[in-house]
């Protein structure tokens, strides 16, 4: 599982946005690859990638990688 972002919701709760190899990307997302598009409800497009505390407590540990360089 790779964490690619974090959301703070209006109610104060937080979720992580992740790419998880245990799950396949939905066809609703893959059909948009290499396309220019707009979405009426962008938060719905991220629904499959959100993970909350209930999901994350299943794991005992995580590995953290941090990049200290610059992108060129």
N, CA, C, O and CB atoms as a CASP TS submission, in Angstrom:
PFRMAT TS
TARGET T0000
AUTHOR 0000-0000-0000
METHOD Language model
MODEL 1
PARENT N/A
ATOM      1  N   UNK     1       0.855  -1.160   0.000  1.00  0.00           N
ATOM      2  CA  UNK     1       0.000   0.000   0.000  1.00  0.00           C
ATOM      3  C   UNK     1       0.908   1.232   0.000  1.00  0.00           C
ATOM      4  O   UNK     1       1.838   1.325   0.801  1.00  0.00           O
ATOM      5  CB  UNK     1      -0.976  -0.007   1.227  1.00  0.00           C
ATOM      6  N   UNK     2       0.634   2.160  -0.891  1.00  0.00           N
ATOM      7  CA  UNK     2       1.406   3.387  -0.974  1.00  0.00           C
ATOM      8  C   UNK     2       0.492   4.565  -0.664  1.00  0.00           C
ATOM      9  O   UNK     2      -0.522   4.762  -1.334  1.00  0.00           O
ATOM     10  CB  UNK     2       2.059   3.543  -2.373  1.00  0.00           C
ATOM     11  N   UNK     3       0.842   5.332   0.331  1.00  0.00           N
ATOM     12  CA  UNK     3       0.053   6.507   0.703  1.00  0.00           C
ATOM     13  C   UNK     3       0.467   7.652  -0.215  1.00  0.00           C
ATOM     14  O   UNK     3       1.645   7.999  -0.300  1.00  0.00           O
ATOM     15  CB  UNK     3       0.258   6.887   2.221  1.00  0.00           C
ATOM     16  N   UNK     4      -0.506   8.229  -0.896  1.00  0.00           N
ATOM     17  CA  UNK     4      -0.210   9.318  -1.829  1.00  0.00           C
ATOM     18  C   UNK     4      -0.812  10.649  -1.396  1.00  0.00           C
ATOM     19  O   UNK     4      -0.563  11.673  -2.032  1.00  0.00           O
ATOM     20  CB  UNK     4      -0.716   8.965  -3.205  1.00  0.00           C
ATOM     21  N   UNK     5      -1.591  10.650  -0.336  1.00  0.00           N
ATOM     22  CA  UNK     5      -2.172  11.897   0.129  1.00  0.00           C
ATOM     23  C   UNK     5      -2.987  11.707   1.382  1.00  0.00           C
ATOM     24  O   UNK     5      -3.186  10.586   1.849  1.00  0.00           O
ATOM     25  CB  UNK     5      -3.024  12.506  -0.940  1.00  0.00           C
ATOM     26  N   UNK     6      -3.458  12.818   1.924  1.00  0.00           N
ATOM     27  CA  UNK     6      -4.305  12.799   3.104  1.00  0.00           C
ATOM     28  C   UNK     6      -5.418  13.814   2.906  1.00  0.00           C
ATOM     29  O   UNK     6      -5.201  14.883   2.335  1.00  0.00           O
ATOM     30  CB  UNK     6      -3.487  13.103   4.395  1.00  0.00           C
ATOM     31  N   UNK     7      -6.603  13.478   3.377  1.00  0.00           N
ATOM     32  CA  UNK     7      -7.731  14.406   3.331  1.00  0.00           C
ATOM     33  C   UNK     7      -8.145  14.767   4.745  1.00  0.00           C
ATOM     34  O   UNK     7      -8.186  13.916   5.634  1.00  0.00           O
ATOM     35  CB  UNK     7      -8.921  13.797   2.555  1.00  0.00           C
ATOM     36  N   UNK     8      -8.447  16.018   4.937  1.00  0.00           N
ATOM     37  CA  UNK     8      -9.082  16.451   6.179  1.00  0.00           C
ATOM     38  C   UNK     8     -10.476  16.891   5.783  1.00  0.00           C
ATOM     39  O   UNK     8     -10.646  17.823   4.997  1.00  0.00           O
ATOM     40  CB  UNK     8      -8.272  17.615   6.910  1.00  0.00           C
ATOM     41  N   UNK     9     -11.459  16.222   6.326  1.00  0.00           N
ATOM     42  CA  UNK     9     -12.834  16.487   5.946  1.00  0.00           C
ATOM     43  C   UNK     9     -13.416  17.627   6.771  1.00  0.00           C
ATOM     44  O   UNK     9     -12.849  18.028   7.787  1.00  0.00           O
ATOM     45  CB  UNK     9     -13.680  15.231   6.106  1.00  0.00           C
ATOM     46  N   UNK    10     -14.539  18.133   6.328  1.00  0.00           N
ATOM     47  CA  UNK    10     -15.171  19.270   7.006  1.00  0.00           C
ATOM     48  C   UNK    10     -15.553  18.949   8.442  1.00  0.00           C
ATOM     49  O   UNK    10     -15.583  19.837   9.294  1.00  0.00           O
ATOM     50  CB  UNK    10     -16.402  19.712   6.243  1.00  0.00           C
ATOM     51  N   UNK    11     -15.846  17.675   8.712  1.00  0.00           N
ATOM     52  CA  UNK    11     -16.213  17.295  10.083  1.00  0.00           C
ATOM     53  C   UNK    11     -14.996  17.063  10.971  1.00  0.00           C
ATOM     54  O   UNK    11     -15.144  16.701  12.138  1.00  0.00           O
ATOM     55  CB  UNK    11     -17.068  16.043  10.063  1.00  0.00           C
ATOM     56  N   UNK    12     -13.778  17.270  10.424  1.00  0.00           N
ATOM     57  CA  UNK    12     -12.548  17.109  11.186  1.00  0.00           C
ATOM     58  C   UNK    12     -11.910  15.743  11.054  1.00  0.00           C
ATOM     59  O   UNK    12     -10.760  15.564  11.452  1.00  0.00           O
ATOM     60  CB  UNK    12     -12.813  17.378  12.609  1.00  0.00           C
ATOM     61  N   UNK    13     -12.624  14.778  10.506  1.00  0.00           N
ATOM     62  CA  UNK    13     -12.045  13.444  10.338  1.00  0.00           C
ATOM     63  C   UNK    13     -10.991  13.472   9.230  1.00  0.00           C
ATOM     64  O   UNK    13     -10.980  14.367   8.385  1.00  0.00           O
ATOM     65  CB  UNK    13     -13.151  12.400  10.012  1.00  0.00           C
ATOM     66  N   UNK    14     -10.122  12.490   9.255  1.00  0.00           N
ATOM     67  CA  UNK    14      -9.033  12.411   8.279  1.00  0.00           C
ATOM     68  C   UNK    14      -9.037  11.039   7.628  1.00  0.00           C
ATOM     69  O   UNK    14      -9.350  10.036   8.269  1.00  0.00           O
ATOM     70  CB  UNK    14      -7.663  12.693   8.947  1.00  0.00           C
ATOM     71  N   UNK    15      -8.692  11.005   6.366  1.00  0.00           N
ATOM     72  CA  UNK    15      -8.521   9.745   5.646  1.00  0.00           C
ATOM     73  C   UNK    15      -7.245   9.836   4.829  1.00  0.00           C
ATOM     74  O   UNK    15      -6.793  10.924   4.473  1.00  0.00           O
ATOM     75  CB  UNK    15      -9.751   9.434   4.732  1.00  0.00           C
ATOM     76  N   UNK    16      -6.679   8.686   4.542  1.00  0.00           N
ATOM     77  CA  UNK    16      -5.514   8.625   3.671  1.00  0.00           C
ATOM     78  C   UNK    16      -5.973   8.238   2.276  1.00  0.00           C
ATOM     79  O   UNK    16      -6.925   7.476   2.116  1.00  0.00           O
ATOM     80  CB  UNK    16      -4.457   7.621   4.208  1.00  0.00           C
ATOM     81  N   UNK    17      -5.290   8.768   1.269  1.00  0.00           N
ATOM     82  CA  UNK    17      -5.508   8.375  -0.115  1.00  0.00           C
ATOM     83  C   UNK    17      -4.363   7.424  -0.450  1.00  0.00           C
ATOM     84  O   UNK    17      -3.192   7.789  -0.347  1.00  0.00           O
ATOM     85  CB  UNK    17      -5.561   9.632  -1.104  1.00  0.00           C
ATOM     86  N   UNK    18      -4.711   6.195  -0.854  1.00  0.00           N
ATOM     87  CA  UNK    18      -3.688   5.171  -1.048  1.00  0.00           C
ATOM     88  C   UNK    18      -3.865   4.444  -2.373  1.00  0.00           C
ATOM     89  O   UNK    18      -4.964   4.371  -2.921  1.00  0.00           O
ATOM     90  CB  UNK    18      -3.720   4.172   0.098  1.00  0.00           C
ATOM     91  N   UNK    19      -2.760   3.911  -2.870  1.00  0.00           N
ATOM     92  CA  UNK    19      -2.779   2.926  -3.941  1.00  0.00           C
ATOM     93  C   UNK    19      -2.493   1.602  -3.250  1.00  0.00           C
ATOM     94  O   UNK    19      -1.427   1.428  -2.659  1.00  0.00           O
ATOM     95  CB  UNK    19      -1.721   3.252  -5.101  1.00  0.00           C
ATOM     96  N   UNK    20      -3.414   0.687  -3.318  1.00  0.00           N
ATOM     97  CA  UNK    20      -3.306  -0.588  -2.614  1.00  0.00           C
ATOM     98  C   UNK    20      -3.322  -1.726  -3.628  1.00  0.00           C
ATOM     99  O   UNK    20      -4.341  -1.932  -4.287  1.00  0.00           O
ATOM    100  CB  UNK    20      -4.456  -0.755  -1.582  1.00  0.00           C
ATOM    101  N   UNK    21      -2.228  -2.471  -3.775  1.00  0.00           N
ATOM    102  CA  UNK    21      -2.172  -3.540  -4.771  1.00  0.00           C
ATOM    103  C   UNK    21      -3.142  -4.687  -4.483  1.00  0.00           C
ATOM    104  O   UNK    21      -3.351  -5.545  -5.340  1.00  0.00           O
ATOM    105  CB  UNK    21      -0.772  -4.081  -4.852  1.00  0.00           C
ATOM    106  N   UNK    22      -3.735  -4.712  -3.288  1.00  0.00           N
ATOM    107  CA  UNK    22      -4.733  -5.749  -3.002  1.00  0.00           C
ATOM    108  C   UNK    22      -6.025  -5.509  -3.784  1.00  0.00           C
ATOM    109  O   UNK    22      -6.838  -6.421  -3.934  1.00  0.00           O
ATOM    110  CB  UNK    22      -5.034  -5.799  -1.497  1.00  0.00           C
ATOM    111  N   UNK    23      -6.218  -4.285  -4.282  1.00  0.00           N
ATOM    112  CA  UNK    23      -7.439  -3.923  -4.981  1.00  0.00           C
ATOM    113  C   UNK    23      -7.105  -3.445  -6.388  1.00  0.00           C
ATOM    114  O   UNK    23      -6.094  -2.774  -6.595  1.00  0.00           O
ATOM    115  CB  UNK    23      -8.211  -2.839  -4.206  1.00  0.00           C
ATOM    116  N   UNK    24      -7.933  -3.780  -7.334  1.00  0.00           N
ATOM    117  CA  UNK    24      -7.760  -3.305  -8.709  1.00  0.00           C
ATOM    118  C   UNK    24      -8.431  -1.946  -8.853  1.00  0.00           C
ATOM    119  O   UNK    24      -9.415  -1.652  -8.174  1.00  0.00           O
ATOM    120  CB  UNK    24      -8.349  -4.323  -9.735  1.00  0.00           C
ATOM    121  N   UNK    25      -7.892  -1.124  -9.739  1.00  0.00           N
ATOM    122  CA  UNK    25      -8.522   0.166 -10.022  1.00  0.00           C
ATOM    123  C   UNK    25      -9.863  -0.079 -10.701  1.00  0.00           C
ATOM    124  O   UNK    25      -9.994  -0.979 -11.531  1.00  0.00           O
ATOM    125  CB  UNK    25      -7.605   1.059 -10.914  1.00  0.00           C
ATOM    126  N   UNK    26     -10.846   0.720 -10.346  1.00  0.00           N
ATOM    127  CA  UNK    26     -12.170   0.549 -10.946  1.00  0.00           C
ATOM    128  C   UNK    26     -12.132   0.982 -12.402  1.00  0.00           C
ATOM    129  O   UNK    26     -11.307   1.806 -12.794  1.00  0.00           O
ATOM    130  CB  UNK    26     -13.240   1.355 -10.169  1.00  0.00           C
ATOM    131  N   UNK    27     -13.021   0.426 -13.190  1.00  0.00           N
ATOM    132  CA  UNK    27     -13.093   0.796 -14.605  1.00  0.00           C
ATOM    133  C   UNK    27     -13.492   2.259 -14.757  1.00  0.00           C
ATOM    134  O   UNK    27     -13.162   2.892 -15.760  1.00  0.00           O
ATOM    135  CB  UNK    27     -14.092  -0.108 -15.351  1.00  0.00           C
ATOM    136  N   UNK    28     -14.200   2.799 -13.768  1.00  0.00           N
ATOM    137  CA  UNK    28     -14.558   4.217 -13.813  1.00  0.00           C
ATOM    138  C   UNK    28     -13.330   5.114 -13.755  1.00  0.00           C
ATOM    139  O   UNK    28     -13.359   6.238 -14.255  1.00  0.00           O
ATOM    140  CB  UNK    28     -15.498   4.557 -12.669  1.00  0.00           C
ATOM    141  N   UNK    29     -12.256   4.631 -13.152  1.00  0.00           N
ATOM    142  CA  UNK    29     -11.021   5.405 -13.068  1.00  0.00           C
ATOM    143  C   UNK    29     -10.113   5.087 -14.250  1.00  0.00           C
ATOM    144  O   UNK    29      -9.574   6.004 -14.869  1.00  0.00           O
ATOM    145  CB  UNK    29     -10.292   5.122 -11.742  1.00  0.00           C
ATOM    146  N   UNK    30      -9.934   3.822 -14.573  1.00  0.00           N
ATOM    147  CA  UNK    30      -9.003   3.455 -15.641  1.00  0.00           C
ATOM    148  C   UNK    30      -9.435   3.981 -16.999  1.00  0.00           C
ATOM    149  O   UNK    30      -8.584   4.230 -17.853  1.00  0.00           O
ATOM    150  CB  UNK    30      -8.859   1.957 -15.706  1.00  0.00           C
ATOM    151  N   UNK    31     -10.719   4.156 -17.223  1.00  0.00           N
ATOM    152  CA  UNK    31     -11.159   4.680 -18.517  1.00  0.00           C
ATOM    153  C   UNK    31     -10.780   6.151 -18.693  1.00  0.00           C
ATOM    154  O   UNK    31     -10.832   6.670 -19.808  1.00  0.00           O
ATOM    155  CB  UNK    31     -12.670   4.514 -18.664  1.00  0.00           C
ATOM    156  N   UNK    32     -10.400   6.823 -17.613  1.00  0.00           N
ATOM    157  CA  UNK    32     -10.022   8.231 -17.680  1.00  0.00           C
ATOM    158  C   UNK    32      -8.533   8.456 -17.916  1.00  0.00           C
ATOM    159  O   UNK    32      -8.107   9.594 -18.116  1.00  0.00           O
ATOM    160  CB  UNK    32     -10.427   8.914 -16.419  1.00  0.00           C
ATOM    161  N   UNK    33      -7.733   7.384 -17.897  1.00  0.00           N
ATOM    162  CA  UNK    33      -6.294   7.508 -18.096  1.00  0.00           C
ATOM    163  C   UNK    33      -6.034   8.100 -19.482  1.00  0.00           C
ATOM    164  O   UNK    33      -6.629   7.670 -20.470  1.00  0.00           O
ATOM    165  CB  UNK    33      -5.585   6.127 -17.938  1.00  0.00           C
ATOM    166  N   UNK    34      -5.152   9.075 -19.543  1.00  0.00           N
ATOM    167  CA  UNK    34      -4.779   9.780 -20.779  1.00  0.00           C
ATOM    168  C   UNK    34      -5.931  10.561 -21.405  1.00  0.00           C
ATOM    169  O   UNK    34      -5.891  10.876 -22.594  1.00  0.00           O
ATOM    170  CB  UNK    34      -4.249   8.792 -21.785  1.00  0.00           C
ATOM    171  N   UNK    35      -6.951  10.872 -20.619  1.00  0.00           N
ATOM    172  CA  UNK    35      -8.088  11.649 -21.103  1.00  0.00           C
ATOM    173  C   UNK    35      -8.138  12.989 -20.384  1.00  0.00           C
ATOM    174  O   UNK    35      -7.736  13.101 -19.226  1.00  0.00           O
ATOM    175  CB  UNK    35      -9.410  10.875 -20.901  1.00  0.00           C
ATOM    176  N   UNK    36      -8.628  13.991 -21.074  1.00  0.00           N
ATOM    177  CA  UNK    36      -8.932  15.267 -20.431  1.00  0.00           C
ATOM    178  C   UNK    36     -10.391  15.171 -20.028  1.00  0.00           C
ATOM    179  O   UNK    36     -11.242  14.860 -20.861  1.00  0.00           O
ATOM    180  CB  UNK    36      -8.652  16.519 -21.386  1.00  0.00           C
ATOM    181  N   UNK    37     -10.693  15.434 -18.763  1.00  0.00           N
ATOM    182  CA  UNK    37     -12.060  15.259 -18.300  1.00  0.00           C
ATOM    183  C   UNK    37     -12.354  16.200 -17.145  1.00  0.00           C
ATOM    184  O   UNK    37     -11.444  16.748 -16.525  1.00  0.00           O
ATOM    185  CB  UNK    37     -12.307  13.811 -17.881  1.00  0.00           C
ATOM    186  N   UNK    38     -13.605  16.374 -16.874  1.00  0.00           N
ATOM    187  CA  UNK    38     -14.037  17.045 -15.657  1.00  0.00           C
ATOM    188  C   UNK    38     -15.032  16.111 -14.987  1.00  0.00           C
ATOM    189  O   UNK    38     -15.666  15.290 -15.649  1.00  0.00           O
ATOM    190  CB  UNK    38     -14.669  18.468 -15.952  1.00  0.00           C
ATOM    191  N   UNK    39     -15.163  16.236 -13.705  1.00  0.00           N
ATOM    192  CA  UNK    39     -16.011  15.318 -12.943  1.00  0.00           C
ATOM    193  C   UNK    39     -16.982  16.142 -12.111  1.00  0.00           C
ATOM    194  O   UNK    39     -16.572  17.069 -11.412  1.00  0.00           O
ATOM    195  CB  UNK    39     -15.156  14.373 -12.033  1.00  0.00           C
ATOM    196  N   UNK    40     -18.263  15.811 -12.183  1.00  0.00           N
ATOM    197  CA  UNK    40     -19.267  16.555 -11.418  1.00  0.00           C
ATOM    198  C   UNK    40     -18.996  16.484  -9.924  1.00  0.00           C
ATOM    199  O   UNK    40     -19.183  17.464  -9.204  1.00  0.00           O
ATOM    200  CB  UNK    40     -20.663  16.021 -11.716  1.00  0.00           C
ATOM    201  N   UNK    41     -18.553  15.314  -9.462  1.00  0.00           N
ATOM    202  CA  UNK    41     -18.286  15.097  -8.043  1.00  0.00           C
ATOM    203  C   UNK    41     -16.915  14.437  -7.889  1.00  0.00           C
ATOM    204  O   UNK    41     -16.839  13.217  -7.747  1.00  0.00           O
ATOM    205  CB  UNK    41     -19.402  14.222  -7.391  1.00  0.00           C
ATOM    206  N   UNK    42     -15.819  15.227  -7.915  1.00  0.00           N
ATOM    207  CA  UNK    42     -14.479  14.639  -7.858  1.00  0.00           C
ATOM    208  C   UNK    42     -14.234  13.799  -6.616  1.00  0.00           C
ATOM    209  O   UNK    42     -13.443  12.856  -6.653  1.00  0.00           O
ATOM    210  CB  UNK    42     -13.452  15.721  -7.926  1.00  0.00           C
ATOM    211  N   UNK    43     -14.903  14.128  -5.512  1.00  0.00           N
ATOM    212  CA  UNK    43     -14.701  13.342  -4.294  1.00  0.00           C
ATOM    213  C   UNK    43     -15.159  11.901  -4.477  1.00  0.00           C
ATOM    214  O   UNK    43     -14.643  11.001  -3.815  1.00  0.00           O
ATOM    215  CB  UNK    43     -15.446  13.978  -3.123  1.00  0.00           C
ATOM    216  N   UNK    44     -16.111  11.673  -5.358  1.00  0.00           N
ATOM    217  CA  UNK    44     -16.569  10.309  -5.635  1.00  0.00           C
ATOM    218  C   UNK    44     -15.517   9.512  -6.391  1.00  0.00           C
ATOM    219  O   UNK    44     -15.423   8.297  -6.218  1.00  0.00           O
ATOM    220  CB  UNK    44     -17.871  10.337  -6.431  1.00  0.00           C
ATOM    221  N   UNK    45     -14.729  10.174  -7.224  1.00  0.00           N
ATOM    222  CA  UNK    45     -13.677   9.486  -7.978  1.00  0.00           C
ATOM    223  C   UNK    45     -12.608   8.929  -7.043  1.00  0.00           C
ATOM    224  O   UNK    45     -11.952   7.940  -7.372  1.00  0.00           O
ATOM    225  CB  UNK    45     -13.037  10.439  -8.999  1.00  0.00           C
ATOM    226  N   UNK    46     -12.429   9.556  -5.880  1.00  0.00           N
ATOM    227  CA  UNK    46     -11.411   9.110  -4.919  1.00  0.00           C
ATOM    228  C   UNK    46     -11.930   8.075  -3.926  1.00  0.00           C
ATOM    229  O   UNK    46     -11.155   7.529  -3.142  1.00  0.00           O
ATOM    230  CB  UNK    46     -10.873  10.295  -4.162  1.00  0.00           C
ATOM    231  N   UNK    47     -13.190   7.811  -3.950  1.00  0.00           N
ATOM    232  CA  UNK    47     -13.804   6.934  -2.949  1.00  0.00           C
ATOM    233  C   UNK    47     -13.078   5.589  -2.808  1.00  0.00           C
ATOM    234  O   UNK    47     -12.856   5.119  -1.692  1.00  0.00           O
ATOM    235  CB  UNK    47     -15.259   6.689  -3.309  1.00  0.00           C
ATOM    236  N   UNK    48     -12.715   4.984  -3.916  1.00  0.00           N
ATOM    237  CA  UNK    48     -12.057   3.672  -3.878  1.00  0.00           C
ATOM    238  C   UNK    48     -10.642   3.723  -3.306  1.00  0.00           C
ATOM    239  O   UNK    48     -10.074   2.684  -2.973  1.00  0.00           O
ATOM    240  CB  UNK    48     -12.010   3.088  -5.267  1.00  0.00           C
ATOM    241  N   UNK    49     -10.073   4.914  -3.190  1.00  0.00           N
ATOM    242  CA  UNK    49      -8.694   5.058  -2.736  1.00  0.00           C
ATOM    243  C   UNK    49      -8.591   5.578  -1.303  1.00  0.00           C
ATOM    244  O   UNK    49      -7.484   5.772  -0.800  1.00  0.00           O
ATOM    245  CB  UNK    49      -7.949   5.983  -3.661  1.00  0.00           C
ATOM    246  N   UNK    50      -9.698   5.801  -0.655  1.00  0.00           N
ATOM    247  CA  UNK    50      -9.690   6.306   0.723  1.00  0.00           C
ATOM    248  C   UNK    50      -9.558   5.153   1.716  1.00  0.00           C
ATOM    249  O   UNK    50     -10.173   4.099   1.555  1.00  0.00           O
ATOM    250  CB  UNK    50     -10.974   7.116   1.013  1.00  0.00           C
ATOM    251  N   UNK    51      -8.747   5.378   2.738  1.00  0.00           N
ATOM    252  CA  UNK    51      -8.616   4.409   3.822  1.00  0.00           C
ATOM    253  C   UNK    51      -8.670   5.169   5.136  1.00  0.00           C
ATOM    254  O   UNK    51      -7.938   6.136   5.343  1.00  0.00           O
ATOM    255  CB  UNK    51      -7.291   3.584   3.700  1.00  0.00           C
ATOM    256  N   UNK    52      -9.543   4.719   6.016  1.00  0.00           N
ATOM    257  CA  UNK    52      -9.686   5.342   7.320  1.00  0.00           C
ATOM    258  C   UNK    52      -9.023   4.514   8.397  1.00  0.00           C
ATOM    259  O   UNK    52      -8.370   3.509   8.117  1.00  0.00           O
ATOM    260  CB  UNK    52     -11.147   5.550   7.650  1.00  0.00           C
ATOM    261  N   UNK    53      -9.196   4.941   9.617  1.00  0.00           N
ATOM    262  CA  UNK    53      -8.578   4.291  10.764  1.00  0.00           C
ATOM    263  C   UNK    53      -9.009   2.836  10.905  1.00  0.00           C
ATOM    264  O   UNK    53      -8.185   1.986  11.244  1.00  0.00           O
ATOM    265  CB  UNK    53      -8.914   5.047  12.028  1.00  0.00           C
ATOM    266  N   UNK    54     -10.275   2.532  10.654  1.00  0.00           N
ATOM    267  CA  UNK    54     -10.762   1.155  10.786  1.00  0.00           C
ATOM    268  C   UNK    54      -9.980   0.194   9.900  1.00  0.00           C
ATOM    269  O   UNK    54      -9.716  -0.940  10.299  1.00  0.00           O
ATOM    270  CB  UNK    54     -12.248   1.084  10.440  1.00  0.00           C
ATOM    271  N   UNK    55      -9.613   0.631   8.715  1.00  0.00           N
ATOM    272  CA  UNK    55      -8.853  -0.211   7.796  1.00  0.00           C
ATOM    273  C   UNK    55      -7.393  -0.304   8.235  1.00  0.00           C
ATOM    274  O   UNK    55      -6.804  -1.385   8.212  1.00  0.00           O
ATOM    275  CB  UNK    55      -8.946   0.336   6.361  1.00  0.00           C
ATOM    276  N   UNK    56      -6.816   0.811   8.629  1.00  0.00           N
ATOM    277  CA  UNK    56      -5.382   0.854   8.916  1.00  0.00           C
ATOM    278  C   UNK    56      -4.994   0.129  10.198  1.00  0.00           C
ATOM    279  O   UNK    56      -3.857  -0.330  10.305  1.00  0.00           O
ATOM    280  CB  UNK    56      -4.931   2.276   9.002  1.00  0.00           C
ATOM    281  N   UNK    57      -5.889   0.007  11.173  1.00  0.00           N
ATOM    282  CA  UNK    57      -5.533  -0.664  12.421  1.00  0.00           C
ATOM    283  C   UNK    57      -5.355  -2.163  12.238  1.00  0.00           C
ATOM    284  O   UNK    57      -4.912  -2.840  13.166  1.00  0.00           O
ATOM    285  CB  UNK    57      -6.588  -0.401  13.471  1.00  0.00           C
ATOM    286  N   UNK    58      -5.683  -2.695  11.083  1.00  0.00           N
ATOM    287  CA  UNK    58      -5.470  -4.117  10.801  1.00  0.00           C
ATOM    288  C   UNK    58      -3.981  -4.462  10.728  1.00  0.00           C
ATOM    289  O   UNK    58      -3.603  -5.624  10.872  1.00  0.00           O
ATOM    290  CB  UNK    58      -6.157  -4.502   9.490  1.00  0.00           C
ATOM    291  N   UNK    59      -3.150  -3.463  10.506  1.00  0.00           N
ATOM    292  CA  UNK    59      -1.728  -3.682  10.293  1.00  0.00           C
ATOM    293  C   UNK    59      -0.935  -3.295  11.530  1.00  0.00           C
ATOM    294  O   UNK    59      -1.236  -2.299  12.188  1.00  0.00           O
ATOM    295  CB  UNK    59      -1.239  -2.893   9.082  1.00  0.00           C
ATOM    296  N   UNK    60       0.086  -4.096  11.841  1.00  0.00           N
ATOM    297  CA  UNK    60       0.915  -3.854  13.022  1.00  0.00           C
ATOM    298  C   UNK    60       1.984  -2.799  12.800  1.00  0.00           C
ATOM    299  O   UNK    60       2.380  -2.106  13.736  1.00  0.00           O
ATOM    300  CB  UNK    60       1.565  -5.131  13.453  1.00  0.00           C
ATOM    301  N   UNK    61       2.456  -2.673  11.552  1.00  0.00           N
ATOM    302  CA  UNK    61       3.538  -1.733  11.299  1.00  0.00           C
ATOM    303  C   UNK    61       3.510  -1.276   9.846  1.00  0.00           C
ATOM    304  O   UNK    61       2.923  -1.923   8.978  1.00  0.00           O
ATOM    305  CB  UNK    61       4.896  -2.365  11.636  1.00  0.00           C
ATOM    306  N   UNK    62       4.158  -0.148   9.612  1.00  0.00           N
ATOM    307  CA  UNK    62       4.294   0.417   8.283  1.00  0.00           C
ATOM    308  C   UNK    62       5.736   0.821   8.079  1.00  0.00           C
ATOM    309  O   UNK    62       6.434   1.149   9.038  1.00  0.00           O
ATOM    310  CB  UNK    62       3.346   1.620   8.081  1.00  0.00           C
ATOM    311  N   UNK    63       6.183   0.799   6.850  1.00  0.00           N
ATOM    312  CA  UNK    63       7.510   1.282   6.505  1.00  0.00           C
ATOM    313  C   UNK    63       7.343   2.676   5.918  1.00  0.00           C
ATOM    314  O   UNK    63       6.488   2.899   5.060  1.00  0.00           O
ATOM    315  CB  UNK    63       8.238   0.316   5.501  1.00  0.00           C
ATOM    316  N   UNK    64       8.161   3.610   6.383  1.00  0.00           N
ATOM    317  CA  UNK    64       8.071   4.984   5.901  1.00  0.00           C
ATOM    318  C   UNK    64       9.323   5.299   5.096  1.00  0.00           C
ATOM    319  O   UNK    64      10.444   5.113   5.569  1.00  0.00           O
ATOM    320  CB  UNK    64       7.899   5.986   7.081  1.00  0.00           C
ATOM    321  N   UNK    65       9.120   5.775   3.885  1.00  0.00           N
ATOM    322  CA  UNK    65      10.222   6.209   3.027  1.00  0.00           C
ATOM    323  C   UNK    65      10.084   7.701   2.816  1.00  0.00           C
ATOM    324  O   UNK    65       8.985   8.206   2.590  1.00  0.00           O
ATOM    325  CB  UNK    65      10.229   5.444   1.662  1.00  0.00           C
ATOM    326  N   UNK    66      11.202   8.407   2.891  1.00  0.00           N
ATOM    327  CA  UNK    66      11.169   9.850   2.705  1.00  0.00           C
ATOM    328  C   UNK    66      12.266  10.237   1.727  1.00  0.00           C
ATOM    329  O   UNK    66      13.411   9.801   1.848  1.00  0.00           O
ATOM    330  CB  UNK    66      11.339  10.597   4.058  1.00  0.00           C
ATOM    331  N   UNK    67      11.899  11.059   0.760  1.00  0.00           N
ATOM    332  CA  UNK    67      12.842  11.504  -0.255  1.00  0.00           C
ATOM    333  C   UNK    67      13.406  12.859   0.141  1.00  0.00           C
ATOM    334  O   UNK    67      12.639  13.785   0.404  1.00  0.00           O
ATOM    335  CB  UNK    67      12.171  11.574  -1.643  1.00  0.00           C
ATOM    336  N   UNK    68      14.735  12.999   0.190  1.00  0.00           N
ATOM    337  CA  UNK    68      15.369  14.235   0.616  1.00  0.00           C
ATOM    338  C   UNK    68      16.055  14.993  -0.520  1.00  0.00           C
ATOM    339  O   UNK    68      16.877  15.871  -0.260  1.00  0.00           O
ATOM    340  CB  UNK    68      16.366  13.938   1.687  1.00  0.00           C
ATOM    341  N   UNK    69      15.740  14.678  -1.746  1.00  0.00           N
ATOM    342  CA  UNK    69      16.380  15.350  -2.879  1.00  0.00           C
ATOM    343  C   UNK    69      15.416  16.255  -3.596  1.00  0.00           C
ATOM    344  O   UNK    69      14.326  16.550  -3.106  1.00  0.00           O
ATOM    345  CB  UNK    69      16.948  14.340  -3.849  1.00  0.00           C
ATOM    346  N   UNK    70      15.829  16.685  -4.750  1.00  0.00           N
ATOM    347  CA  UNK    70      15.009  17.552  -5.589  1.00  0.00           C
ATOM    348  C   UNK    70      14.705  16.842  -6.887  1.00  0.00           C
ATOM    349  O   UNK    70      15.521  16.071  -7.393  1.00  0.00           O
ATOM    350  CB  UNK    70      15.711  18.900  -5.856  1.00  0.00           C
ATOM    351  N   UNK    71      13.547  17.102  -7.415  1.00  0.00           N
ATOM    352  CA  UNK    71      13.196  16.583  -8.730  1.00  0.00           C
ATOM    353  C   UNK    71      13.688  17.569  -9.770  1.00  0.00           C
ATOM    354  O   UNK    71      13.572  18.780  -9.583  1.00  0.00           O
ATOM    355  CB  UNK    71      11.661  16.346  -8.861  1.00  0.00           C
ATOM    356  N   UNK    72      14.231  17.068 -10.854  1.00  0.00           N
ATOM    357  CA  UNK    72      14.727  17.956 -11.925  1.00  0.00           C
ATOM    358  C   UNK    72      13.766  17.968 -13.069  1.00  0.00           C
ATOM    359  O   UNK    72      14.001  18.651 -14.065  1.00  0.00           O
ATOM    360  CB  UNK    72      16.113  17.523 -12.416  1.00  0.00           C
TER
END
